[in-house]
């Protein structure tokens, strides 16, 4: 399938969000509380390119919980249609967007033009968010330690709370997505 076909196969945002079980409340919290910065020139240029966005994701993903509401707000401002594809049901596409050539990390945002050509790709994390995750993981005991599972669960809970409540993270995500798009011609 080409990217136009993948886009057509996807769910619209309302359908995807209504189908969520795990991170819906936190995703909606960020969506309801994130205000994009005044960025009129960028948004105008983005809108003029008539892009669409395919989002590869899964409900359980904390990174998706953080990144998707930011992307949805940008898409609303620029009048960019968005479609969602669950990663695990769309591995053929996911495997074309592996992180470091090997990991099925999500979310992945694929920006396509009217002809269905990929214009940009973003994901799964902004650089500063990656640093936060790396620092958090360094504090975990070794995987063979009897406390590893408990400590990992605590770490993921802390990271989810940080993603939900740290508005600086929200701005980092916005800036990172913007940077990925600004590197492209006409933006």
PyMOL commands that place a pseudoatom at each C-alpha (Angstrom):
pseudoatom trace, name=CA, resn=UNK, resi=1, chain=A, elem=C, hetatm=0, pos=[0.000, 0.000, 0.000]
pseudoatom trace, name=CA, resn=UNK, resi=2, chain=A, elem=C, hetatm=0, pos=[1.117, 3.551, -0.571]
pseudoatom trace, name=CA, resn=UNK, resi=3, chain=A, elem=C, hetatm=0, pos=[0.842, 6.285, 2.081]
pseudoatom trace, name=CA, resn=UNK, resi=4, chain=A, elem=C, hetatm=0, pos=[-2.441, 7.588, 0.650]
pseudoatom trace, name=CA, resn=UNK, resi=5, chain=A, elem=C, hetatm=0, pos=[-3.954, 4.138, 1.147]
pseudoatom trace, name=CA, resn=UNK, resi=6, chain=A, elem=C, hetatm=0, pos=[-2.570, 3.924, 4.694]
pseudoatom trace, name=CA, resn=UNK, resi=7, chain=A, elem=C, hetatm=0, pos=[-4.065, 7.348, 5.421]
pseudoatom trace, name=CA, resn=UNK, resi=8, chain=A, elem=C, hetatm=0, pos=[-7.475, 6.290, 4.112]
pseudoatom trace, name=CA, resn=UNK, resi=9, chain=A, elem=C, hetatm=0, pos=[-7.328, 3.132, 6.246]
pseudoatom trace, name=CA, resn=UNK, resi=10, chain=A, elem=C, hetatm=0, pos=[-6.801, 5.146, 9.449]
pseudoatom trace, name=CA, resn=UNK, resi=11, chain=A, elem=C, hetatm=0, pos=[-9.280, 6.221, 12.118]
pseudoatom trace, name=CA, resn=UNK, resi=12, chain=A, elem=C, hetatm=0, pos=[-10.215, 9.847, 12.629]
pseudoatom trace, name=CA, resn=UNK, resi=13, chain=A, elem=C, hetatm=0, pos=[-9.139, 11.383, 15.975]
pseudoatom trace, name=CA, resn=UNK, resi=14, chain=A, elem=C, hetatm=0, pos=[-12.551, 11.140, 17.664]
pseudoatom trace, name=CA, resn=UNK, resi=15, chain=A, elem=C, hetatm=0, pos=[-12.928, 7.468, 16.772]
pseudoatom trace, name=CA, resn=UNK, resi=16, chain=A, elem=C, hetatm=0, pos=[-9.420, 6.678, 18.013]
pseudoatom trace, name=CA, resn=UNK, resi=17, chain=A, elem=C, hetatm=0, pos=[-9.815, 8.592, 21.280]
pseudoatom trace, name=CA, resn=UNK, resi=18, chain=A, elem=C, hetatm=0, pos=[-13.219, 7.007, 21.959]
pseudoatom trace, name=CA, resn=UNK, resi=19, chain=A, elem=C, hetatm=0, pos=[-11.641, 3.562, 21.472]
pseudoatom trace, name=CA, resn=UNK, resi=20, chain=A, elem=C, hetatm=0, pos=[-8.948, 4.223, 24.106]
pseudoatom trace, name=CA, resn=UNK, resi=21, chain=A, elem=C, hetatm=0, pos=[-8.929, 2.340, 27.410]
pseudoatom trace, name=CA, resn=UNK, resi=22, chain=A, elem=C, hetatm=0, pos=[-5.625, 3.107, 29.134]
pseudoatom trace, name=CA, resn=UNK, resi=23, chain=A, elem=C, hetatm=0, pos=[-4.414, 6.669, 28.594]
pseudoatom trace, name=CA, resn=UNK, resi=24, chain=A, elem=C, hetatm=0, pos=[-7.548, 8.444, 27.403]
pseudoatom trace, name=CA, resn=UNK, resi=25, chain=A, elem=C, hetatm=0, pos=[-8.032, 10.610, 30.508]
pseudoatom trace, name=CA, resn=UNK, resi=26, chain=A, elem=C, hetatm=0, pos=[-4.434, 11.883, 30.552]
pseudoatom trace, name=CA, resn=UNK, resi=27, chain=A, elem=C, hetatm=0, pos=[-4.357, 12.432, 26.784]
pseudoatom trace, name=CA, resn=UNK, resi=28, chain=A, elem=C, hetatm=0, pos=[-7.539, 14.488, 27.017]
pseudoatom trace, name=CA, resn=UNK, resi=29, chain=A, elem=C, hetatm=0, pos=[-6.152, 16.404, 30.002]
pseudoatom trace, name=CA, resn=UNK, resi=30, chain=A, elem=C, hetatm=0, pos=[-3.119, 17.492, 27.972]
pseudoatom trace, name=CA, resn=UNK, resi=31, chain=A, elem=C, hetatm=0, pos=[-5.311, 18.238, 24.947]
pseudoatom trace, name=CA, resn=UNK, resi=32, chain=A, elem=C, hetatm=0, pos=[-7.648, 20.393, 27.046]
pseudoatom trace, name=CA, resn=UNK, resi=33, chain=A, elem=C, hetatm=0, pos=[-4.830, 22.286, 28.777]
pseudoatom trace, name=CA, resn=UNK, resi=34, chain=A, elem=C, hetatm=0, pos=[-2.217, 22.737, 26.028]
pseudoatom trace, name=CA, resn=UNK, resi=35, chain=A, elem=C, hetatm=0, pos=[-2.231, 26.110, 24.338]
pseudoatom trace, name=CA, resn=UNK, resi=36, chain=A, elem=C, hetatm=0, pos=[0.079, 26.270, 21.325]
pseudoatom trace, name=CA, resn=UNK, resi=37, chain=A, elem=C, hetatm=0, pos=[2.409, 29.253, 21.241]
pseudoatom trace, name=CA, resn=UNK, resi=38, chain=A, elem=C, hetatm=0, pos=[1.652, 32.218, 18.997]
pseudoatom trace, name=CA, resn=UNK, resi=39, chain=A, elem=C, hetatm=0, pos=[3.287, 30.913, 15.846]
pseudoatom trace, name=CA, resn=UNK, resi=40, chain=A, elem=C, hetatm=0, pos=[1.219, 32.466, 13.076]
pseudoatom trace, name=CA, resn=UNK, resi=41, chain=A, elem=C, hetatm=0, pos=[3.847, 32.480, 10.316]
pseudoatom trace, name=CA, resn=UNK, resi=42, chain=A, elem=C, hetatm=0, pos=[4.742, 28.816, 10.840]
pseudoatom trace, name=CA, resn=UNK, resi=43, chain=A, elem=C, hetatm=0, pos=[1.099, 27.711, 11.057]
pseudoatom trace, name=CA, resn=UNK, resi=44, chain=A, elem=C, hetatm=0, pos=[0.234, 29.702, 7.923]
pseudoatom trace, name=CA, resn=UNK, resi=45, chain=A, elem=C, hetatm=0, pos=[3.113, 28.042, 6.019]
pseudoatom trace, name=CA, resn=UNK, resi=46, chain=A, elem=C, hetatm=0, pos=[2.117, 24.640, 7.371]
pseudoatom trace, name=CA, resn=UNK, resi=47, chain=A, elem=C, hetatm=0, pos=[-1.501, 25.145, 6.290]
pseudoatom trace, name=CA, resn=UNK, resi=48, chain=A, elem=C, hetatm=0, pos=[-0.408, 26.280, 2.812]
pseudoatom trace, name=CA, resn=UNK, resi=49, chain=A, elem=C, hetatm=0, pos=[1.282, 22.916, 2.240]
pseudoatom trace, name=CA, resn=UNK, resi=50, chain=A, elem=C, hetatm=0, pos=[-1.981, 20.949, 2.602]
pseudoatom trace, name=CA, resn=UNK, resi=51, chain=A, elem=C, hetatm=0, pos=[-0.302, 18.176, 4.578]
pseudoatom trace, name=CA, resn=UNK, resi=52, chain=A, elem=C, hetatm=0, pos=[-1.989, 15.230, 6.223]
pseudoatom trace, name=CA, resn=UNK, resi=53, chain=A, elem=C, hetatm=0, pos=[-0.713, 13.200, 9.179]
pseudoatom trace, name=CA, resn=UNK, resi=54, chain=A, elem=C, hetatm=0, pos=[-0.678, 9.456, 9.769]
pseudoatom trace, name=CA, resn=UNK, resi=55, chain=A, elem=C, hetatm=0, pos=[-0.111, 8.580, 13.436]
pseudoatom trace, name=CA, resn=UNK, resi=56, chain=A, elem=C, hetatm=0, pos=[1.141, 5.111, 14.327]
pseudoatom trace, name=CA, resn=UNK, resi=57, chain=A, elem=C, hetatm=0, pos=[0.333, 4.537, 17.987]
pseudoatom trace, name=CA, resn=UNK, resi=58, chain=A, elem=C, hetatm=0, pos=[-1.110, 2.338, 20.721]
pseudoatom trace, name=CA, resn=UNK, resi=59, chain=A, elem=C, hetatm=0, pos=[-3.319, 3.304, 23.656]
pseudoatom trace, name=CA, resn=UNK, resi=60, chain=A, elem=C, hetatm=0, pos=[-0.916, 1.994, 26.322]
pseudoatom trace, name=CA, resn=UNK, resi=61, chain=A, elem=C, hetatm=0, pos=[1.971, 4.193, 25.180]
pseudoatom trace, name=CA, resn=UNK, resi=62, chain=A, elem=C, hetatm=0, pos=[2.914, 7.021, 27.563]
pseudoatom trace, name=CA, resn=UNK, resi=63, chain=A, elem=C, hetatm=0, pos=[4.815, 8.835, 24.822]
pseudoatom trace, name=CA, resn=UNK, resi=64, chain=A, elem=C, hetatm=0, pos=[1.685, 8.810, 22.675]
pseudoatom trace, name=CA, resn=UNK, resi=65, chain=A, elem=C, hetatm=0, pos=[-0.318, 10.157, 25.610]
pseudoatom trace, name=CA, resn=UNK, resi=66, chain=A, elem=C, hetatm=0, pos=[2.050, 13.154, 25.693]
pseudoatom trace, name=CA, resn=UNK, resi=67, chain=A, elem=C, hetatm=0, pos=[2.691, 13.725, 21.987]
pseudoatom trace, name=CA, resn=UNK, resi=68, chain=A, elem=C, hetatm=0, pos=[-0.672, 13.116, 20.337]
pseudoatom trace, name=CA, resn=UNK, resi=69, chain=A, elem=C, hetatm=0, pos=[-2.581, 15.981, 21.988]
pseudoatom trace, name=CA, resn=UNK, resi=70, chain=A, elem=C, hetatm=0, pos=[0.179, 18.406, 20.991]
pseudoatom trace, name=CA, resn=UNK, resi=71, chain=A, elem=C, hetatm=0, pos=[0.059, 17.121, 17.408]
pseudoatom trace, name=CA, resn=UNK, resi=72, chain=A, elem=C, hetatm=0, pos=[-3.737, 17.373, 17.347]
pseudoatom trace, name=CA, resn=UNK, resi=73, chain=A, elem=C, hetatm=0, pos=[-3.611, 21.028, 18.426]
pseudoatom trace, name=CA, resn=UNK, resi=74, chain=A, elem=C, hetatm=0, pos=[-1.036, 21.802, 15.705]
pseudoatom trace, name=CA, resn=UNK, resi=75, chain=A, elem=C, hetatm=0, pos=[-3.142, 19.962, 13.149]
pseudoatom trace, name=CA, resn=UNK, resi=76, chain=A, elem=C, hetatm=0, pos=[-6.252, 21.931, 14.135]
pseudoatom trace, name=CA, resn=UNK, resi=77, chain=A, elem=C, hetatm=0, pos=[-4.421, 25.235, 13.742]
pseudoatom trace, name=CA, resn=UNK, resi=78, chain=A, elem=C, hetatm=0, pos=[-3.059, 24.272, 10.307]
pseudoatom trace, name=CA, resn=UNK, resi=79, chain=A, elem=C, hetatm=0, pos=[-6.212, 22.476, 9.158]
pseudoatom trace, name=CA, resn=UNK, resi=80, chain=A, elem=C, hetatm=0, pos=[-4.259, 19.213, 8.691]
pseudoatom trace, name=CA, resn=UNK, resi=81, chain=A, elem=C, hetatm=0, pos=[-6.335, 16.038, 8.549]
pseudoatom trace, name=CA, resn=UNK, resi=82, chain=A, elem=C, hetatm=0, pos=[-5.094, 13.338, 10.947]
pseudoatom trace, name=CA, resn=UNK, resi=83, chain=A, elem=C, hetatm=0, pos=[-5.644, 9.578, 10.847]
pseudoatom trace, name=CA, resn=UNK, resi=84, chain=A, elem=C, hetatm=0, pos=[-4.621, 6.991, 13.438]
pseudoatom trace, name=CA, resn=UNK, resi=85, chain=A, elem=C, hetatm=0, pos=[-3.329, 3.478, 12.827]
pseudoatom trace, name=CA, resn=UNK, resi=86, chain=A, elem=C, hetatm=0, pos=[-2.730, 1.073, 15.714]
pseudoatom trace, name=CA, resn=UNK, resi=87, chain=A, elem=C, hetatm=0, pos=[0.898, -0.030, 15.459]
pseudoatom trace, name=CA, resn=UNK, resi=88, chain=A, elem=C, hetatm=0, pos=[0.340, -3.710, 16.220]
pseudoatom trace, name=CA, resn=UNK, resi=89, chain=A, elem=C, hetatm=0, pos=[-2.335, -4.048, 13.522]
pseudoatom trace, name=CA, resn=UNK, resi=90, chain=A, elem=C, hetatm=0, pos=[-0.206, -2.245, 10.930]
pseudoatom trace, name=CA, resn=UNK, resi=91, chain=A, elem=C, hetatm=0, pos=[3.276, -3.723, 11.246]
pseudoatom trace, name=CA, resn=UNK, resi=92, chain=A, elem=C, hetatm=0, pos=[3.873, -3.541, 7.499]
pseudoatom trace, name=CA, resn=UNK, resi=93, chain=A, elem=C, hetatm=0, pos=[3.839, 0.258, 7.754]
pseudoatom trace, name=CA, resn=UNK, resi=94, chain=A, elem=C, hetatm=0, pos=[5.425, 0.381, 11.218]
pseudoatom trace, name=CA, resn=UNK, resi=95, chain=A, elem=C, hetatm=0, pos=[8.412, -1.627, 10.036]
pseudoatom trace, name=CA, resn=UNK, resi=96, chain=A, elem=C, hetatm=0, pos=[9.176, 1.113, 7.507]
pseudoatom trace, name=CA, resn=UNK, resi=97, chain=A, elem=C, hetatm=0, pos=[9.581, 3.578, 10.426]
pseudoatom trace, name=CA, resn=UNK, resi=98, chain=A, elem=C, hetatm=0, pos=[11.701, 1.700, 12.943]
pseudoatom trace, name=CA, resn=UNK, resi=99, chain=A, elem=C, hetatm=0, pos=[13.603, 3.749, 15.503]
pseudoatom trace, name=CA, resn=UNK, resi=100, chain=A, elem=C, hetatm=0, pos=[17.345, 3.201, 15.087]
pseudoatom trace, name=CA, resn=UNK, resi=101, chain=A, elem=C, hetatm=0, pos=[16.502, 0.632, 12.419]
pseudoatom trace, name=CA, resn=UNK, resi=102, chain=A, elem=C, hetatm=0, pos=[15.235, -1.916, 14.926]
pseudoatom trace, name=CA, resn=UNK, resi=103, chain=A, elem=C, hetatm=0, pos=[12.614, -0.686, 17.432]
pseudoatom trace, name=CA, resn=UNK, resi=104, chain=A, elem=C, hetatm=0, pos=[8.894, -0.324, 16.841]
pseudoatom trace, name=CA, resn=UNK, resi=105, chain=A, elem=C, hetatm=0, pos=[8.829, 2.785, 19.041]
pseudoatom trace, name=CA, resn=UNK, resi=106, chain=A, elem=C, hetatm=0, pos=[5.731, 4.941, 18.940]
pseudoatom trace, name=CA, resn=UNK, resi=107, chain=A, elem=C, hetatm=0, pos=[4.165, 7.303, 18.282]
pseudoatom trace, name=CA, resn=UNK, resi=108, chain=A, elem=C, hetatm=0, pos=[5.371, 7.998, 14.768]
pseudoatom trace, name=CA, resn=UNK, resi=109, chain=A, elem=C, hetatm=0, pos=[3.899, 10.948, 12.881]
pseudoatom trace, name=CA, resn=UNK, resi=110, chain=A, elem=C, hetatm=0, pos=[4.155, 10.635, 9.087]
pseudoatom trace, name=CA, resn=UNK, resi=111, chain=A, elem=C, hetatm=0, pos=[3.426, 13.887, 7.250]
pseudoatom trace, name=CA, resn=UNK, resi=112, chain=A, elem=C, hetatm=0, pos=[2.294, 13.416, 3.659]
pseudoatom trace, name=CA, resn=UNK, resi=113, chain=A, elem=C, hetatm=0, pos=[1.462, 15.810, 0.858]
pseudoatom trace, name=CA, resn=UNK, resi=114, chain=A, elem=C, hetatm=0, pos=[-1.599, 15.743, -1.400]
pseudoatom trace, name=CA, resn=UNK, resi=115, chain=A, elem=C, hetatm=0, pos=[0.049, 13.180, -3.699]
pseudoatom trace, name=CA, resn=UNK, resi=116, chain=A, elem=C, hetatm=0, pos=[0.793, 10.868, -0.773]
pseudoatom trace, name=CA, resn=UNK, resi=117, chain=A, elem=C, hetatm=0, pos=[4.524, 11.547, -0.655]
pseudoatom trace, name=CA, resn=UNK, resi=118, chain=A, elem=C, hetatm=0, pos=[6.226, 11.585, 2.716]
pseudoatom trace, name=CA, resn=UNK, resi=119, chain=A, elem=C, hetatm=0, pos=[7.261, 15.144, 3.537]
pseudoatom trace, name=CA, resn=UNK, resi=120, chain=A, elem=C, hetatm=0, pos=[8.474, 14.617, 7.107]
pseudoatom trace, name=CA, resn=UNK, resi=121, chain=A, elem=C, hetatm=0, pos=[8.507, 12.077, 9.923]
pseudoatom trace, name=CA, resn=UNK, resi=122, chain=A, elem=C, hetatm=0, pos=[8.592, 12.688, 13.657]
pseudoatom trace, name=CA, resn=UNK, resi=123, chain=A, elem=C, hetatm=0, pos=[8.736, 10.453, 16.697]
pseudoatom trace, name=CA, resn=UNK, resi=124, chain=A, elem=C, hetatm=0, pos=[8.775, 8.817, 19.059]
pseudoatom trace, name=CA, resn=UNK, resi=125, chain=A, elem=C, hetatm=0, pos=[10.141, 11.528, 21.406]
pseudoatom trace, name=CA, resn=UNK, resi=126, chain=A, elem=C, hetatm=0, pos=[11.478, 15.047, 21.546]
pseudoatom trace, name=CA, resn=UNK, resi=127, chain=A, elem=C, hetatm=0, pos=[15.195, 15.101, 22.378]
pseudoatom trace, name=CA, resn=UNK, resi=128, chain=A, elem=C, hetatm=0, pos=[14.757, 16.600, 25.856]
pseudoatom trace, name=CA, resn=UNK, resi=129, chain=A, elem=C, hetatm=0, pos=[12.045, 14.071, 26.666]
pseudoatom trace, name=CA, resn=UNK, resi=130, chain=A, elem=C, hetatm=0, pos=[14.441, 11.316, 25.571]
pseudoatom trace, name=CA, resn=UNK, resi=131, chain=A, elem=C, hetatm=0, pos=[17.036, 12.709, 27.992]
pseudoatom trace, name=CA, resn=UNK, resi=132, chain=A, elem=C, hetatm=0, pos=[14.446, 12.640, 30.796]
pseudoatom trace, name=CA, resn=UNK, resi=133, chain=A, elem=C, hetatm=0, pos=[13.569, 9.014, 29.982]
pseudoatom trace, name=CA, resn=UNK, resi=134, chain=A, elem=C, hetatm=0, pos=[17.246, 8.011, 29.807]
pseudoatom trace, name=CA, resn=UNK, resi=135, chain=A, elem=C, hetatm=0, pos=[17.982, 9.641, 33.177]
pseudoatom trace, name=CA, resn=UNK, resi=136, chain=A, elem=C, hetatm=0, pos=[14.954, 7.912, 34.722]
pseudoatom trace, name=CA, resn=UNK, resi=137, chain=A, elem=C, hetatm=0, pos=[16.048, 4.522, 33.388]
pseudoatom trace, name=CA, resn=UNK, resi=138, chain=A, elem=C, hetatm=0, pos=[19.576, 4.943, 34.776]
pseudoatom trace, name=CA, resn=UNK, resi=139, chain=A, elem=C, hetatm=0, pos=[18.086, 4.884, 38.282]
pseudoatom trace, name=CA, resn=UNK, resi=140, chain=A, elem=C, hetatm=0, pos=[16.576, 1.420, 37.805]
pseudoatom trace, name=CA, resn=UNK, resi=141, chain=A, elem=C, hetatm=0, pos=[18.241, -1.620, 39.350]
pseudoatom trace, name=CA, resn=UNK, resi=142, chain=A, elem=C, hetatm=0, pos=[19.597, -4.346, 37.078]
pseudoatom trace, name=CA, resn=UNK, resi=143, chain=A, elem=C, hetatm=0, pos=[16.939, -6.415, 35.291]
pseudoatom trace, name=CA, resn=UNK, resi=144, chain=A, elem=C, hetatm=0, pos=[17.878, -9.507, 37.306]
pseudoatom trace, name=CA, resn=UNK, resi=145, chain=A, elem=C, hetatm=0, pos=[17.387, -7.598, 40.598]
pseudoatom trace, name=CA, resn=UNK, resi=146, chain=A, elem=C, hetatm=0, pos=[14.333, -8.784, 42.532]
pseudoatom trace, name=CA, resn=UNK, resi=147, chain=A, elem=C, hetatm=0, pos=[13.072, -5.190, 42.788]
pseudoatom trace, name=CA, resn=UNK, resi=148, chain=A, elem=C, hetatm=0, pos=[13.370, -4.403, 39.077]
pseudoatom trace, name=CA, resn=UNK, resi=149, chain=A, elem=C, hetatm=0, pos=[9.707, -4.944, 38.131]
pseudoatom trace, name=CA, resn=UNK, resi=150, chain=A, elem=C, hetatm=0, pos=[8.415, -2.888, 41.056]
pseudoatom trace, name=CA, resn=UNK, resi=151, chain=A, elem=C, hetatm=0, pos=[10.902, -0.068, 40.448]
pseudoatom trace, name=CA, resn=UNK, resi=152, chain=A, elem=C, hetatm=0, pos=[10.166, -0.059, 36.696]
pseudoatom trace, name=CA, resn=UNK, resi=153, chain=A, elem=C, hetatm=0, pos=[6.440, 0.195, 37.415]
pseudoatom trace, name=CA, resn=UNK, resi=154, chain=A, elem=C, hetatm=0, pos=[7.110, 3.144, 39.766]
pseudoatom trace, name=CA, resn=UNK, resi=155, chain=A, elem=C, hetatm=0, pos=[9.300, 4.795, 37.118]
pseudoatom trace, name=CA, resn=UNK, resi=156, chain=A, elem=C, hetatm=0, pos=[6.629, 4.492, 34.410]
pseudoatom trace, name=CA, resn=UNK, resi=157, chain=A, elem=C, hetatm=0, pos=[4.013, 5.907, 36.778]
pseudoatom trace, name=CA, resn=UNK, resi=158, chain=A, elem=C, hetatm=0, pos=[6.329, 8.847, 37.583]
pseudoatom trace, name=CA, resn=UNK, resi=159, chain=A, elem=C, hetatm=0, pos=[7.052, 9.434, 33.889]
pseudoatom trace, name=CA, resn=UNK, resi=160, chain=A, elem=C, hetatm=0, pos=[3.334, 9.373, 32.998]
pseudoatom trace, name=CA, resn=UNK, resi=161, chain=A, elem=C, hetatm=0, pos=[2.584, 11.886, 35.754]
pseudoatom trace, name=CA, resn=UNK, resi=162, chain=A, elem=C, hetatm=0, pos=[5.465, 14.072, 34.555]
pseudoatom trace, name=CA, resn=UNK, resi=163, chain=A, elem=C, hetatm=0, pos=[4.242, 13.888, 30.952]
pseudoatom trace, name=CA, resn=UNK, resi=164, chain=A, elem=C, hetatm=0, pos=[0.743, 14.866, 32.070]
pseudoatom trace, name=CA, resn=UNK, resi=165, chain=A, elem=C, hetatm=0, pos=[1.691, 17.700, 34.408]
pseudoatom trace, name=CA, resn=UNK, resi=166, chain=A, elem=C, hetatm=0, pos=[4.952, 19.225, 33.149]
pseudoatom trace, name=CA, resn=UNK, resi=167, chain=A, elem=C, hetatm=0, pos=[3.907, 21.915, 30.703]
pseudoatom trace, name=CA, resn=UNK, resi=168, chain=A, elem=C, hetatm=0, pos=[7.564, 22.492, 29.772]
pseudoatom trace, name=CA, resn=UNK, resi=169, chain=A, elem=C, hetatm=0, pos=[7.489, 18.993, 28.271]
pseudoatom trace, name=CA, resn=UNK, resi=170, chain=A, elem=C, hetatm=0, pos=[4.463, 19.991, 26.189]
pseudoatom trace, name=CA, resn=UNK, resi=171, chain=A, elem=C, hetatm=0, pos=[6.360, 22.961, 24.766]
pseudoatom trace, name=CA, resn=UNK, resi=172, chain=A, elem=C, hetatm=0, pos=[9.381, 20.733, 24.033]
pseudoatom trace, name=CA, resn=UNK, resi=173, chain=A, elem=C, hetatm=0, pos=[7.193, 18.373, 22.018]
pseudoatom trace, name=CA, resn=UNK, resi=174, chain=A, elem=C, hetatm=0, pos=[5.688, 21.278, 20.077]
pseudoatom trace, name=CA, resn=UNK, resi=175, chain=A, elem=C, hetatm=0, pos=[9.148, 22.717, 19.313]
pseudoatom trace, name=CA, resn=UNK, resi=176, chain=A, elem=C, hetatm=0, pos=[10.498, 19.320, 18.277]
pseudoatom trace, name=CA, resn=UNK, resi=177, chain=A, elem=C, hetatm=0, pos=[7.631, 18.622, 15.854]
pseudoatom trace, name=CA, resn=UNK, resi=178, chain=A, elem=C, hetatm=0, pos=[7.962, 22.138, 14.479]
pseudoatom trace, name=CA, resn=UNK, resi=179, chain=A, elem=C, hetatm=0, pos=[11.709, 21.615, 13.935]
pseudoatom trace, name=CA, resn=UNK, resi=180, chain=A, elem=C, hetatm=0, pos=[11.081, 18.392, 12.018]
pseudoatom trace, name=CA, resn=UNK, resi=181, chain=A, elem=C, hetatm=0, pos=[8.674, 20.240, 9.737]
pseudoatom trace, name=CA, resn=UNK, resi=182, chain=A, elem=C, hetatm=0, pos=[10.724, 23.437, 9.358]
pseudoatom trace, name=CA, resn=UNK, resi=183, chain=A, elem=C, hetatm=0, pos=[13.618, 21.382, 7.953]
pseudoatom trace, name=CA, resn=UNK, resi=184, chain=A, elem=C, hetatm=0, pos=[11.451, 20.700, 4.910]
pseudoatom trace, name=CA, resn=UNK, resi=185, chain=A, elem=C, hetatm=0, pos=[11.121, 22.910, 1.816]
pseudoatom trace, name=CA, resn=UNK, resi=186, chain=A, elem=C, hetatm=0, pos=[8.327, 25.510, 1.854]
pseudoatom trace, name=CA, resn=UNK, resi=187, chain=A, elem=C, hetatm=0, pos=[7.926, 25.411, 5.653]
for i in range(1, 187): cmd.bond("trace and resi %d" % i, "trace and resi %d" % (i + 1))
show_as sticks, trace
zoom trace
